[in-house]
């Protein structure tokens, strides 16, 4: 394959991903937010609603989030890095994945206001789909969600062919 054909293939792949993404409707996604700062959780709900998400559940600590997640499945999990008490957002990600309490195609985000290297490296070990540092704009958040969804879709396509 020459460079021109490779470039055309890349453009077609990107176009196909965009078409797939465009076919998705955010209101079909189920989202859970777990943050012990009520103001931030409310702000996240508002941002998600403005982006078109409609099925949004809020938990104000990790223990409540775990209880909710043990009975309900979500497509997107937005967890604070740590809470004032109980299980942390990192522990939630690990537990939901290892105990298969979250669908394998779900997205898990860790959100924190602490950009320190140690926190980032610790979060990366738990393998969230993304790590978002506060503060961020609605546009930045929307781009991160879109990128994570597109990446997950692209990752799943080859696996569908092998089934």
N, C-alpha and C positions, 0 to 999 in steps of 0.2 A: 504494500500500500504506500503510495507516495504521500508527500506532505499535504498536497491539496485535498486528496481523498480523506486523509485523517482529519483535516480541518473541517471538511464538510460533514463528516460523521459526528464530530464534536458538536457542531452547530445543530444538527438534527437531534442529537441526544438532549441538548439543552432545550430545544423547542419542545420535544416530547415531555420532558420533565415539567416545563412551564404549563403545557396543556393538562398534564396530570394534576398539577397543583391547582390550576384554575378550576378544574372540575370538583375539587374539594370544597366543601362548605364548612366554614368554621362552626356554624351552629350544629353540625353533626358531631363535633368533638365534645367529650366530657372532660372537664378540667377540675382539678382540686388545687386549692391554694392552702398552704399551711404556714402561717406566720403569726407570732405572738404579739405583733404590733398591729392592733386592730385598724389603725389609720392606714397602714401600708396594705393590709389585706383588702380593705375597702377600695383603696386606690387601684390595686391590681384587678379587682372585680370590674371596676369602671372601665379600665383600659381594655380588658378582655371583651367586655360588652360592646365597646365602641369599635372593636375589630370584627365583631360579628359572632363571638362566642355567646351561647345562651345557657348552656348547662354547666353552671359553675358552683362548686361546693367550697365552703371555707371552713377550715379548722384553725383554732387559735393556739394549738400546741401540737407537738409531735405525737403524744399519746392518743389524742382524739383523732388525729389524721390516720394513725395506724388502725384504730377501731373502725373508722369509716372505710378505709381501704381493704380491710379484711372482709367486708360485706359488699362492697361496690368496686367496680372496675372503672378506670379512667383512661383517657387517651393521653392527657398531659398532666404531669405532676409538677407543681411549683412549690418547692420547699425552702424555707429559711435555713441557713446554714446551721444555726443552733437556736434553741429556745431557752427561756428562763429556767425551765425544769423539764424533766422527763427525757424522752428519746430525741436525739438531734435529727436534723434534716439528712445528714450523712448516713446515720444509722437507719433512717427510713428507707433511703435508696437501697442500701445493702439488704435490708430485711425484705423489702418488697420484691427485689430481684431474686435473692437466694431461696425464698419461700414461694416463689412463683405467684405472688399476690397481685402482680401487675402484668398485663399483657406484654408479650415480648416486643411488640411494635409500639408500645407506649413511649412517650418522651418524658424524661426526668430532668428537671432543672434545679440547680442549687442557686439560691439568691442570697447575697450577703452585702453588707456595707464595709466589710473588712478586706482590703485588697492585698494583705500581707502575703508574702511568698509562701510561708508555711501553711496558711489556710488554703491557698490555691492548690498547692501540692497534695495536701491531705484530701481535698475534694476530688482531685483527679484520680487518686487511688480508688475512690468509690465509683468511678466511671459514670458520672451523670452525663446526659447527652449535651448539656451545656452548663456553664457556670457564669452567672450574671452578677456584676458588681454594681451596687447602688451608688449614686443615683444614675438613672438611665431615662431616656425619653421614650415616649410612646412609639415613635418611629424606630428607635433602636431596638426596642422590645419586639415590635412587629417583624423587623428584619431577622432577628434571631429565631423567632418562632418559625417563620417561613423557611429559613435556611435549615433548621433542624428537621422540619417535616419533609422538605425536599430531599435531604440527605437520607432520612429513614426510608423514604419511598425508593430512592435509587439503590439503597442497600438491599431492599427486599426483592427487587425485580429479578436479579440473577438467582436468588434462592427459590423463587416461584418456578423457574425453568427446571430446576433440579428435582422437583417433586413429581 
